[in-house]
Amino acid sequence: MNKNKISIVILAAGKGSRMKSAKAKVLHKVCGKEMLYHIIKASRKISDDITVVLAHQKEAVMESMRAYFSDINFAIQDDVNFPGTGGAMKNISVRHEKVLVLNGDMPLVTSEALSGFLESDSEIIMSIFKLQNPNGYGRVIIKNGDVKKIVEHKDASIAELEITTVNAGVYAFSKDILEKYVPQLKNDNAQKEYYLTDIISMARAEGLNVSPLLVDEEHFKGVNSKKDLADAEEIMQNRIKRAFMESGVSMQLPSTIYIEEGVVFEGECIVENGCRITGNSRIINSHIKAHSVIEDSIVKNSDVGPLAHLRPASHIEDTHIGNFVEVKKSTLKGAKAGHLSYIGDATVDKGTNIGAGVITCNYDGINKYKTTIGKNVFIGSDSQLIAPITVQDNVMVAAGTTVRSGTINSGELAVSSAKQRVIKDFYYKFFSKK
């Protein structure tokens, strides 16, 4: 698609009171990314001139989006004097002769779904779809293939509320149309707001045609409540997992798996049921076993789980991570941690085995410290390594040992177990059974 033919304006100024949240509506996340992120991502595929209109929590929204995008324009709506979608378009400057107006609460829209707006030369195009339950949507009256009128739900008559053709909320205007009609918008309606849809009425009154564009509800679905948010996330999850499976990822019971936007799979991968993979995780030629959680981590040529947890900034390569093992901000290459261990702020080199119940004690209540474990190290079960500590190559740590800060040199055995004592007949004396 030619990015030099269309400008995009995204209306993201609303409070979203139906979300019942202190957070700005467009910052609620779908599959790990803010709703507005998804819309901007789709928009950037078809336009090099994108403006986001903000008002409510504008600083928070700008900060959030600038973490992802550096080429987006922001405009601030005067929502006190000019509320509503029409007010949002006042004083907006665009680069191209065609302008696509999107809403900030449509996270499921894609560049492909927007292609119909690019294919028409009409000066005004508006999206429509048909709903069995159109409650909350503006109604669209169409005659002879042209839009005659749009009535907002709040202003609709009883007869108009029976109409099932509704406004999907996305429009394409010529730049000239916006420059002519936006300054003429009035707020003489029940809500005292400036409606962008009034441009349709004014244009029709002057004999201009308005072309309806039938779109599907899935891509243009608005998110107005937590229920809508959950529905949108389910739809996007299905898209994400379908794309991965079509590219060769094996998934067992995919409906039970959660994978966020930003996750990457490479090579031959298997994901078993109940897994959660989030952030910018990369899974490369690996097997993620049932009910494991991977957050912002890299897993390469390894198997993880079942019931393992890789917390952010973990890098697992040529390694076996077993059940009930938790890894945080650590790098393991060519190692094994079979079960019931915590490895935090550590590096573990090849050939090393981490026994059951081993813990790297990386936090003293104020600061966090690093544990470095070399090659071919055997750490016995139920040992604690108190950081900062270095365990060199070819070391053994006896089961139940507490290894304190410092260095264990190559070839050494570290032992701190107390000498075993056996007290004869203690059981019988204790329970008075003999």
C-alpha positions as a Markdown table, in Angstrom:
| # | Residue | x | y | z |
|---|---|---|---|---|
| 1 | Met | 0.0 | 0.0 | 0.0 |
| 2 | Asn | 1.2 | 3.5 | -0.8 |
| 3 | Lys | 1.8 | 5.4 | 2.4 |
| 4 | Asn | 1.9 | 8.7 | 0.6 |
| 5 | Lys | -1.8 | 8.9 | -0.3 |
| 6 | Ile | -3.6 | 9.1 | 3.0 |
| 7 | Ser | -3.3 | 10.7 | 6.4 |
| 8 | Ile | -4.8 | 9.1 | 9.5 |
| 9 | Val | -6.3 | 10.8 | 12.5 |
| 10 | Ile | -7.0 | 8.6 | 15.6 |
| 11 | Leu | -9.6 | 9.9 | 18.1 |
| 12 | Ala | -8.3 | 8.9 | 21.6 |
| 13 | Ala | -9.5 | 11.8 | 23.8 |
| 14 | Gly | -12.4 | 10.1 | 25.6 |
| 15 | Lys | -12.6 | 9.1 | 29.3 |
| 16 | Gly | -14.3 | 5.8 | 28.7 |
| 17 | Ser | -16.5 | 5.9 | 31.7 |
| 18 | Arg | -18.1 | 2.6 | 31.0 |
| 19 | Met | -14.7 | 0.9 | 31.6 |
| 20 | Lys | -15.2 | 1.8 | 35.2 |
| 21 | Ser | -11.5 | 2.5 | 35.6 |
| 22 | Ala | -9.1 | 5.3 | 36.6 |
| 23 | Lys | -6.9 | 4.4 | 33.7 |
| 24 | Ala | -7.5 | 6.1 | 30.3 |
| 25 | Lys | -9.6 | 3.9 | 28.1 |
| 26 | Val | -7.1 | 3.6 | 25.3 |
| 27 | Leu | -4.4 | 2.4 | 27.7 |
| 28 | His | -6.2 | -0.7 | 28.6 |
| 29 | Lys | -4.3 | -3.7 | 27.2 |
| 30 | Val | -5.3 | -6.4 | 24.8 |
| 31 | Cys | -2.8 | -9.2 | 24.6 |
| 32 | Gly | -0.1 | -7.3 | 26.4 |
| 33 | Lys | -0.3 | -4.0 | 24.5 |
| 34 | Glu | -2.5 | -0.9 | 24.9 |
| 35 | Met | -5.5 | -0.7 | 22.6 |
| 36 | Leu | -4.1 | 2.4 | 21.0 |
| 37 | Tyr | -0.8 | 0.6 | 20.2 |
| 38 | His | -2.6 | -1.9 | 18.1 |
| 39 | Ile | -4.4 | 0.8 | 16.1 |
| 40 | Ile | -1.3 | 2.8 | 15.5 |
| 41 | Lys | 0.6 | -0.3 | 14.5 |
| 42 | Ala | -2.1 | -1.1 | 11.8 |
| 43 | Ser | -2.2 | 2.6 | 10.7 |
| 44 | Arg | 1.6 | 2.8 | 10.2 |
| 45 | Lys | 1.3 | 0.1 | 7.5 |
| 46 | Ile | -0.8 | 2.4 | 5.3 |
| 47 | Ser | 0.2 | 5.9 | 6.3 |
| 48 | Asp | 3.3 | 8.0 | 7.0 |
| 49 | Asp | 1.2 | 10.8 | 8.6 |
| 50 | Ile | -0.6 | 9.8 | 11.8 |
| 51 | Thr | -2.1 | 12.1 | 14.3 |
| 52 | Val | -3.5 | 11.0 | 17.7 |
| 53 | Val | -6.0 | 13.4 | 19.3 |
| 54 | Leu | -5.9 | 13.3 | 23.1 |
| 55 | Ala | -7.5 | 15.0 | 26.1 |
| 56 | His | -8.1 | 12.7 | 29.1 |
| 57 | Gln | -4.8 | 11.7 | 30.7 |
| 58 | Lys | -3.0 | 13.1 | 27.7 |
| 59 | Glu | 0.5 | 13.0 | 29.3 |
| 60 | Ala | 0.1 | 9.3 | 30.3 |
| 61 | Val | -1.1 | 8.3 | 26.8 |
| 62 | Met | 1.7 | 10.2 | 25.1 |
| 63 | Glu | 4.4 | 8.7 | 27.3 |
| 64 | Ser | 3.0 | 5.2 | 26.7 |
| 65 | Met | 2.9 | 5.5 | 22.9 |
| 66 | Arg | 6.3 | 7.2 | 22.6 |
| 67 | Ala | 7.8 | 4.1 | 24.2 |
| 68 | Tyr | 6.8 | 2.3 | 21.0 |
| 69 | Phe | 6.6 | 5.0 | 18.2 |
| 70 | Ser | 8.8 | 8.0 | 17.4 |
| 71 | Asp | 7.0 | 9.1 | 14.3 |
| 72 | Ile | 3.5 | 9.9 | 15.6 |
| 73 | Asn | 1.9 | 13.4 | 15.9 |
| 74 | Phe | -0.2 | 14.3 | 18.9 |
| 75 | Ala | -2.9 | 16.9 | 19.1 |
| 76 | Ile | -4.7 | 18.1 | 22.2 |
| 77 | Gln | -8.5 | 18.5 | 22.0 |
| 78 | Asp | -10.2 | 21.4 | 23.9 |
| 79 | Asp | -12.7 | 19.1 | 25.3 |
| 80 | Val | -14.2 | 21.7 | 27.6 |
| 81 | Asn | -15.2 | 24.1 | 24.8 |
| 82 | Phe | -15.4 | 21.6 | 22.0 |
| 83 | Pro | -16.3 | 18.2 | 23.2 |
| 84 | Gly | -17.2 | 15.3 | 21.0 |
| 85 | Thr | -15.8 | 13.7 | 17.8 |
| 86 | Gly | -16.3 | 16.9 | 15.8 |
| 87 | Gly | -14.5 | 19.0 | 18.4 |
| 88 | Ala | -11.6 | 16.6 | 18.2 |
| 89 | Met | -11.1 | 17.4 | 14.5 |
| 90 | Lys | -10.9 | 21.2 | 15.0 |
| 91 | Asn | -7.5 | 22.6 | 14.1 |
| 92 | Ile | -6.1 | 19.3 | 13.0 |
| 93 | Ser | -3.5 | 19.7 | 10.3 |
| 94 | Val | -2.8 | 16.8 | 7.9 |
| 95 | Arg | -0.3 | 16.2 | 5.1 |
| 96 | His | -2.3 | 14.3 | 2.4 |
| 97 | Glu | -5.4 | 15.0 | 0.5 |
| 98 | Lys | -7.3 | 12.0 | 1.9 |
| 99 | Val | -7.9 | 11.6 | 5.6 |
| 100 | Leu | -9.0 | 8.4 | 7.4 |
| 101 | Val | -10.5 | 9.0 | 10.8 |
| 102 | Leu | -10.3 | 6.1 | 13.3 |
| 103 | Asn | -11.3 | 5.6 | 16.9 |
| 104 | Gly | -8.8 | 4.8 | 19.6 |
| 105 | Asp | -11.0 | 2.0 | 21.0 |
| 106 | Met | -10.8 | -0.4 | 18.0 |
| 107 | Pro | -7.8 | -2.6 | 18.8 |
| 108 | Leu | -8.9 | -5.3 | 16.3 |
| 109 | Val | -8.6 | -3.2 | 13.2 |
| 110 | Thr | -6.0 | -4.3 | 10.7 |
| 111 | Ser | -4.4 | -2.6 | 7.7 |
| 112 | Glu | -6.1 | -5.1 | 5.4 |
| 113 | Ala | -9.5 | -4.3 | 6.9 |
| 114 | Leu | -8.9 | -0.6 | 6.1 |
| 115 | Ser | -8.0 | -1.2 | 2.5 |
| 116 | Gly | -11.5 | -0.5 | 1.3 |
| 117 | Phe | -11.2 | 3.1 | 2.3 |
| 118 | Leu | -8.1 | 3.4 | 0.1 |
| 119 | Glu | -9.8 | 1.9 | -3.0 |
| 120 | Ser | -12.6 | 4.4 | -3.3 |
| 121 | Asp | -12.3 | 7.9 | -4.7 |
| 122 | Ser | -15.4 | 9.2 | -3.0 |
| 123 | Glu | -15.0 | 12.4 | -1.1 |
| 124 | Ile | -16.8 | 10.9 | 1.9 |
| 125 | Ile | -16.8 | 7.3 | 2.9 |
| 126 | Met | -18.3 | 5.9 | 6.1 |
| 127 | Ser | -18.1 | 2.4 | 7.5 |
| 128 | Ile | -21.3 | 0.5 | 8.3 |
| 129 | Phe | -22.2 | -2.9 | 9.6 |
| 130 | Lys | -25.4 | -4.7 | 10.5 |
| 131 | Leu | -26.0 | -5.8 | 14.1 |
| 132 | Gln | -28.7 | -8.0 | 15.6 |
| 133 | Asn | -28.4 | -5.8 | 18.7 |
| 134 | Pro | -27.4 | -2.3 | 17.7 |
| 135 | Asn | -27.8 | -0.8 | 21.2 |
| 136 | Gly | -25.3 | 2.0 | 21.7 |
| 137 | Tyr | -24.4 | 2.6 | 18.1 |
| 138 | Gly | -25.4 | 5.5 | 15.8 |
| 139 | Arg | -28.0 | 4.4 | 13.2 |
| 140 | Val | -27.4 | 4.9 | 9.5 |
| 141 | Ile | -30.2 | 5.6 | 7.0 |
| 142 | Ile | -29.3 | 4.5 | 3.5 |
| 143 | Lys | -31.3 | 5.0 | 0.3 |
| 144 | Asn | -30.3 | 4.1 | -3.2 |
| 145 | Gly | -26.9 | 3.1 | -2.2 |
| 146 | Asp | -26.0 | 6.4 | -0.5 |
| 147 | Val | -26.0 | 7.4 | 3.1 |
| 148 | Lys | -28.8 | 9.9 | 3.8 |
| 149 | Lys | -28.5 | 10.4 | 7.5 |
| 150 | Ile | -26.8 | 9.3 | 10.7 |
| 151 | Val | -28.5 | 9.5 | 14.0 |
| 152 | Glu | -26.6 | 9.1 | 17.3 |
| 153 | His | -28.2 | 6.5 | 19.6 |
| 154 | Lys | -28.9 | 9.1 | 22.2 |
| 155 | Asp | -30.8 | 11.3 | 19.8 |
| 156 | Ala | -32.6 | 8.6 | 17.8 |
| 157 | Ser | -36.4 | 8.3 | 17.7 |
| 158 | Ile | -38.2 | 5.1 | 18.5 |
| 159 | Ala | -38.5 | 4.2 | 14.8 |
| 160 | Glu | -34.9 | 5.0 | 14.2 |
| 161 | Leu | -33.8 | 2.7 | 17.0 |
| 162 | Glu | -35.3 | -0.2 | 15.1 |
| 163 | Ile | -32.7 | 0.2 | 12.3 |
| 164 | Thr | -30.0 | -2.4 | 12.5 |
| 165 | Thr | -27.5 | -0.7 | 10.1 |
| 166 | Val | -25.1 | 1.1 | 12.3 |
| 167 | Asn | -22.2 | 3.4 | 12.1 |
| 168 | Ala | -18.9 | 1.5 | 12.5 |
| 169 | Gly | -17.2 | 4.7 | 13.4 |
| 170 | Val | -14.5 | 5.0 | 10.8 |
| 171 | Tyr | -14.6 | 7.6 | 8.0 |
| 172 | Ala | -12.5 | 8.8 | 5.1 |
| 173 | Phe | -12.9 | 12.4 | 4.0 |
| 174 | Ser | -11.2 | 14.5 | 1.4 |
| 175 | Lys | -9.1 | 17.2 | 3.1 |
| 176 | Asp | -11.2 | 19.8 | 1.4 |
| 177 | Ile | -14.4 | 18.4 | 3.0 |
| 178 | Leu | -12.9 | 18.6 | 6.5 |
| 179 | Glu | -11.6 | 22.1 | 6.0 |
| 180 | Lys | -15.0 | 23.2 | 4.8 |
| 181 | Tyr | -17.4 | 21.5 | 7.3 |
| 182 | Val | -15.5 | 21.1 | 10.6 |
| 183 | Pro | -15.6 | 24.9 | 11.3 |
| 184 | Gln | -19.4 | 24.8 | 10.6 |
| 185 | Leu | -20.2 | 22.1 | 13.2 |
| 186 | Lys | -22.7 | 23.0 | 15.9 |
| 187 | Asn | -23.5 | 21.5 | 19.3 |
| 188 | Asp | -27.3 | 21.9 | 19.2 |
| 189 | Asn | -28.1 | 18.3 | 20.3 |
| 190 | Ala | -29.0 | 16.5 | 23.5 |
| 191 | Gln | -25.4 | 16.0 | 24.6 |
| 192 | Lys | -24.2 | 19.5 | 23.6 |
| 193 | Glu | -21.3 | 17.9 | 21.7 |
| 194 | Tyr | -19.8 | 18.5 | 18.3 |
| 195 | Tyr | -20.5 | 15.4 | 16.2 |
| 196 | Leu | -18.3 | 14.5 | 13.3 |
| 197 | Thr | -21.3 | 12.7 | 11.8 |
| 198 | Asp | -23.0 | 16.0 | 11.3 |
| 199 | Ile | -20.7 | 16.5 | 8.3 |
| 200 | Ile | -22.7 | 13.8 | 6.6 |
| 201 | Ser | -25.9 | 15.7 | 7.0 |
| 202 | Met | -24.3 | 19.0 | 5.9 |
| 203 | Ala | -22.7 | 17.4 | 2.8 |
| 204 | Arg | -26.0 | 15.7 | 1.9 |
| 205 | Ala | -27.9 | 18.9 | 2.2 |
| 206 | Glu | -25.5 | 20.4 | -0.4 |
| 207 | Gly | -26.0 | 17.5 | -2.8 |
| 208 | Leu | -22.8 | 15.6 | -2.1 |
| 209 | Asn | -22.8 | 11.8 | -2.1 |
| 210 | Val | -21.7 | 9.8 | 0.9 |
| 211 | Ser | -20.6 | 6.2 | 0.1 |
| 212 | Pro | -21.3 | 3.5 | 2.7 |
| 213 | Leu | -18.6 | 0.9 | 3.1 |
| 214 | Leu | -19.8 | -2.4 | 4.6 |
| 215 | Val | -17.2 | -3.8 | 7.0 |
| 216 | Asp | -17.2 | -6.8 | 9.3 |
| 217 | Glu | -17.9 | -6.3 | 13.0 |
| 218 | Glu | -14.8 | -8.3 | 14.2 |
| 219 | His | -12.3 | -5.8 | 12.9 |
| 220 | Phe | -14.2 | -2.7 | 13.7 |
| 221 | Lys | -15.5 | -3.7 | 17.1 |
| 222 | Gly | -15.4 | -0.9 | 19.7 |
| 223 | Val | -14.2 | -1.7 | 23.2 |
| 224 | Asn | -16.4 | 0.2 | 25.7 |
| 225 | Ser | -16.4 | -2.1 | 28.8 |
| 226 | Lys | -14.3 | -4.7 | 30.5 |
| 227 | Lys | -16.5 | -7.3 | 28.9 |
| 228 | Asp | -15.7 | -5.9 | 25.5 |
| 229 | Leu | -12.1 | -5.9 | 26.4 |
| 230 | Ala | -12.2 | -9.6 | 27.3 |
| 231 | Asp | -14.0 | -10.3 | 24.0 |
| 232 | Ala | -11.4 | -8.4 | 22.0 |
| 233 | Glu | -8.6 | -10.2 | 23.7 |
| 234 | Glu | -10.1 | -13.6 | 22.9 |
| 235 | Ile | -10.4 | -12.6 | 19.2 |
| 236 | Met | -6.8 | -11.4 | 19.1 |
| 237 | Gln | -5.5 | -14.5 | 20.9 |
| 238 | Asn | -7.1 | -16.6 | 18.2 |
| 239 | Arg | -5.5 | -14.5 | 15.5 |
| 240 | Ile | -2.0 | -14.7 | 17.2 |
| 241 | Lys | -2.1 | -18.4 | 17.8 |
| 242 | Arg | -3.6 | -19.2 | 14.4 |
| 243 | Ala | -0.7 | -17.3 | 12.7 |
| 244 | Phe | 1.9 | -19.1 | 14.7 |
| 245 | Met | 0.4 | -22.5 | 14.0 |
| 246 | Glu | 0.2 | -21.8 | 10.3 |
| 247 | Ser | 3.9 | -20.9 | 10.4 |
| 248 | Gly | 4.7 | -24.3 | 12.0 |
| 249 | Val | 4.4 | -24.0 | 15.8 |
| 250 | Ser | 2.8 | -27.0 | 17.4 |
| 251 | Met | 0.2 | -26.2 | 20.1 |
| 252 | Gln | -1.6 | -28.6 | 22.3 |
| 253 | Leu | -5.1 | -27.4 | 23.2 |
| 254 | Pro | -4.4 | -23.9 | 21.9 |
| 255 | Ser | -7.6 | -22.5 | 23.5 |
| 256 | Thr | -5.8 | -22.9 | 26.9 |
| 257 | Ile | -2.7 | -21.1 | 25.8 |
| 258 | Tyr | -2.1 | -17.3 | 26.2 |
| 259 | Ile | 0.5 | -15.6 | 23.9 |
| 260 | Glu | 1.0 | -11.9 | 23.9 |
| 261 | Glu | 1.6 | -9.5 | 21.0 |
| 262 | Gly | 5.4 | -9.2 | 20.6 |
| 263 | Val | 6.3 | -12.9 | 21.2 |
| 264 | Val | 8.4 | -14.5 | 18.5 |
| 265 | Phe | 8.7 | -18.2 | 17.6 |
| 266 | Glu | 11.5 | -19.5 | 15.4 |
| 267 | Gly | 12.2 | -23.0 | 14.1 |
| 268 | Glu | 10.5 | -26.1 | 15.4 |
| 269 | Cys | 8.6 | -25.3 | 18.6 |
| 270 | Ile | 6.0 | -27.0 | 20.7 |
| 271 | Val | 3.8 | -25.3 | 23.3 |
| 272 | Glu | 1.7 | -27.5 | 25.5 |
| 273 | Asn | -1.6 | -26.7 | 27.2 |
| 274 | Gly | -2.0 | -24.1 | 29.8 |
| 275 | Cys | 1.2 | -22.1 | 28.9 |
| 276 | Arg | 1.5 | -18.3 | 29.2 |
| 277 | Ile | 4.1 | -16.5 | 27.1 |
| 278 | Thr | 4.4 | -12.8 | 27.4 |
| 279 | Gly | 6.3 | -9.6 | 26.6 |
| 280 | Asn | 9.0 | -9.8 | 23.9 |
| 281 | Ser | 9.9 | -13.4 | 24.6 |
| 282 | Arg | 11.6 | -15.4 | 21.8 |
| 283 | Ile | 11.2 | -19.1 | 21.6 |
| 284 | Ile | 13.6 | -20.8 | 19.3 |
| 285 | Asn | 13.6 | -24.6 | 18.5 |
| 286 | Ser | 12.2 | -25.3 | 22.0 |
| 287 | His | 9.6 | -27.2 | 23.8 |
| 288 | Ile | 7.5 | -25.4 | 26.4 |
| 289 | Lys | 5.7 | -27.9 | 28.6 |
| 290 | Ala | 2.3 | -27.7 | 30.2 |
| 291 | His | 1.4 | -24.8 | 32.5 |
| 292 | Ser | 4.7 | -23.0 | 32.2 |
| 293 | Val | 5.0 | -19.2 | 32.3 |
| 294 | Ile | 7.6 | -17.3 | 30.2 |
| 295 | Glu | 7.9 | -13.5 | 30.6 |
| 296 | Asp | 10.2 | -11.4 | 28.4 |
| 297 | Ser | 12.8 | -14.2 | 28.1 |
| 298 | Ile | 14.7 | -16.1 | 25.4 |
| 299 | Val | 14.5 | -19.8 | 25.2 |
| 300 | Lys | 16.7 | -21.5 | 22.6 |
| 301 | Asn | 17.2 | -25.2 | 21.9 |
| 302 | Ser | 15.8 | -26.0 | 25.3 |
| 303 | Asp | 12.8 | -27.5 | 27.1 |
| 304 | Val | 11.0 | -25.7 | 29.9 |
| 305 | Gly | 8.5 | -27.2 | 32.4 |
| 306 | Pro | 6.0 | -28.5 | 33.1 |
| 307 | Leu | 5.0 | -25.8 | 35.7 |
| 308 | Ala | 8.2 | -23.8 | 35.3 |
| 309 | His | 8.4 | -20.0 | 35.5 |
| 310 | Leu | 10.9 | -17.9 | 33.5 |
| 311 | Arg | 10.7 | -14.3 | 34.8 |
| 312 | Pro | 11.9 | -11.3 | 32.8 |
| 313 | Ala | 15.4 | -11.1 | 31.3 |
| 314 | Ser | 16.1 | -14.9 | 31.5 |
| 315 | His | 18.1 | -16.4 | 28.7 |
| 316 | Ile | 17.9 | -20.2 | 28.5 |
| 317 | Glu | 20.0 | -22.0 | 25.8 |
| 318 | Asp | 20.7 | -25.7 | 25.3 |
| 319 | Thr | 19.3 | -26.2 | 28.8 |
| 320 | His | 16.7 | -28.3 | 30.6 |
| 321 | Ile | 14.4 | -26.5 | 33.0 |
| 322 | Gly | 12.2 | -28.9 | 34.9 |
| 323 | Asn | 9.0 | -28.6 | 36.9 |
| 324 | Phe | 8.6 | -26.0 | 39.6 |
| 325 | Val | 11.9 | -24.2 | 38.7 |
| 326 | Glu | 11.8 | -20.4 | 38.7 |
| 327 | Val | 14.5 | -18.4 | 36.9 |
| 328 | Lys | 14.8 | -14.6 | 37.0 |
| 329 | Lys | 17.2 | -12.4 | 35.2 |
| 330 | Ser | 19.6 | -15.3 | 34.6 |
| 331 | Thr | 21.5 | -16.9 | 31.8 |
| 332 | Leu | 21.8 | -20.7 | 31.6 |
| 333 | Lys | 23.7 | -22.3 | 28.7 |
| 334 | Gly | 24.1 | -26.0 | 28.5 |
| 335 | Ala | 22.9 | -26.6 | 32.1 |
| 336 | Lys | 20.2 | -28.6 | 33.9 |
| 337 | Ala | 17.8 | -27.5 | 36.7 |
| 338 | Gly | 15.5 | -30.4 | 37.0 |
| 339 | His | 13.0 | -29.4 | 39.7 |
| 340 | Leu | 12.1 | -27.2 | 42.7 |
| 341 | Ser | 14.8 | -24.5 | 42.3 |
| 342 | Tyr | 15.1 | -20.8 | 42.3 |
| 343 | Ile | 17.9 | -19.2 | 40.1 |
| 344 | Gly | 18.0 | -15.4 | 40.2 |
| 345 | Asp | 20.6 | -12.9 | 39.0 |
| 346 | Ala | 22.9 | -15.7 | 38.0 |
| 347 | Thr | 24.9 | -17.1 | 35.1 |
| 348 | Val | 25.3 | -20.9 | 34.8 |
| 349 | Asp | 27.6 | -22.4 | 32.3 |
| 350 | Lys | 27.5 | -25.7 | 30.3 |
| 351 | Gly | 27.6 | -29.1 | 31.9 |
| 352 | Thr | 26.4 | -27.8 | 35.3 |
| 353 | Asn | 23.6 | -29.6 | 37.2 |
| 354 | Ile | 21.4 | -27.7 | 39.7 |
| 355 | Gly | 19.9 | -30.1 | 42.2 |
| 356 | Ala | 16.4 | -30.1 | 43.7 |
| 357 | Gly | 15.7 | -27.3 | 46.2 |
| 358 | Val | 18.8 | -25.2 | 45.3 |
| 359 | Ile | 18.4 | -21.5 | 45.8 |
| 360 | Thr | 20.6 | -18.5 | 44.7 |
| 361 | Cys | 20.1 | -16.0 | 47.6 |
| 362 | Asn | 20.5 | -12.9 | 45.5 |
| 363 | Tyr | 18.8 | -10.3 | 47.7 |
| 364 | Asp | 19.8 | -9.1 | 51.2 |
| 365 | Gly | 16.8 | -6.9 | 51.8 |
| 366 | Ile | 18.4 | -3.8 | 50.2 |
| 367 | Asn | 20.6 | -4.8 | 47.2 |
| 368 | Lys | 20.6 | -7.7 | 44.7 |
| 369 | Tyr | 23.8 | -9.5 | 43.9 |
| 370 | Lys | 25.2 | -11.8 | 41.2 |
| 371 | Thr | 25.9 | -15.5 | 41.3 |
| 372 | Thr | 28.3 | -16.9 | 38.7 |
| 373 | Ile | 28.5 | -20.7 | 38.3 |
| 374 | Gly | 31.1 | -22.1 | 35.9 |
| 375 | Lys | 31.3 | -25.3 | 33.8 |
| 376 | Asn | 30.7 | -28.9 | 35.0 |
| 377 | Val | 29.6 | -27.8 | 38.5 |
| 378 | Phe | 27.4 | -30.2 | 40.5 |
| 379 | Ile | 25.3 | -28.5 | 43.2 |
| 380 | Gly | 23.7 | -30.9 | 45.5 |
| 381 | Ser | 20.0 | -30.8 | 46.6 |
| 382 | Asp | 18.8 | -28.2 | 49.1 |
| 383 | Ser | 21.9 | -26.0 | 48.9 |
| 384 | Gln | 21.9 | -22.2 | 49.2 |
| 385 | Leu | 24.3 | -20.0 | 47.3 |
| 386 | Ile | 24.5 | -16.6 | 49.0 |
| 387 | Ala | 25.5 | -13.9 | 46.5 |
| 388 | Pro | 27.8 | -12.3 | 45.6 |
| 389 | Ile | 29.5 | -15.5 | 44.8 |
| 390 | Thr | 31.6 | -17.2 | 42.1 |
| 391 | Val | 31.7 | -21.0 | 41.7 |
| 392 | Gln | 34.5 | -21.8 | 39.3 |
| 393 | Asp | 34.6 | -24.7 | 36.8 |
| 394 | Asn | 34.7 | -28.4 | 38.0 |
| 395 | Val | 33.3 | -27.8 | 41.5 |
| 396 | Met | 31.0 | -29.9 | 43.7 |
| 397 | Val | 28.7 | -28.6 | 46.4 |
| 398 | Ala | 27.4 | -31.1 | 48.8 |
| 399 | Ala | 23.7 | -31.5 | 49.5 |
| 400 | Gly | 22.4 | -29.2 | 52.1 |
| 401 | Thr | 25.3 | -26.8 | 52.0 |
| 402 | Thr | 25.1 | -23.1 | 52.5 |
| 403 | Val | 27.8 | -21.5 | 50.3 |
| 404 | Arg | 28.6 | -18.0 | 51.6 |
| 405 | Ser | 29.9 | -15.0 | 49.7 |
| 406 | Gly | 33.2 | -15.4 | 48.0 |
| 407 | Thr | 34.8 | -17.8 | 45.5 |
| 408 | Ile | 34.8 | -21.6 | 45.3 |
| 409 | Asn | 37.9 | -22.5 | 43.3 |
| 410 | Ser | 38.1 | -25.1 | 40.6 |
| 411 | Gly | 38.3 | -28.7 | 41.8 |
| 412 | Glu | 37.1 | -28.0 | 45.3 |
| 413 | Leu | 34.2 | -29.5 | 47.3 |
| 414 | Ala | 32.1 | -27.1 | 49.3 |
| 415 | Val | 30.5 | -28.7 | 52.4 |
| 416 | Ser | 28.8 | -27.0 | 55.3 |
| 417 | Ser | 26.5 | -29.8 | 56.6 |
| 418 | Ala | 26.4 | -30.4 | 60.4 |
| 419 | Lys | 27.6 | -33.8 | 61.6 |
| 420 | Gln | 24.7 | -36.3 | 61.8 |
| 421 | Arg | 23.7 | -37.4 | 65.3 |
| 422 | Val | 21.6 | -40.4 | 66.2 |
| 423 | Ile | 19.8 | -40.5 | 69.5 |
| 424 | Lys | 18.8 | -44.0 | 70.5 |
| 425 | Asp | 15.1 | -44.6 | 71.4 |
| 426 | Phe | 14.3 | -40.9 | 71.2 |
| 427 | Tyr | 11.0 | -41.6 | 69.3 |
| 428 | Tyr | 9.7 | -43.9 | 72.1 |
| 429 | Lys | 10.7 | -41.5 | 74.8 |
| 430 | Phe | 9.1 | -38.5 | 73.0 |
| 431 | Phe | 5.8 | -40.2 | 72.5 |
| 432 | Ser | 5.9 | -42.3 | 75.7 |
| 433 | Lys | 5.3 | -45.5 | 73.7 |
| 434 | Lys | 7.9 | -47.6 | 75.4 |
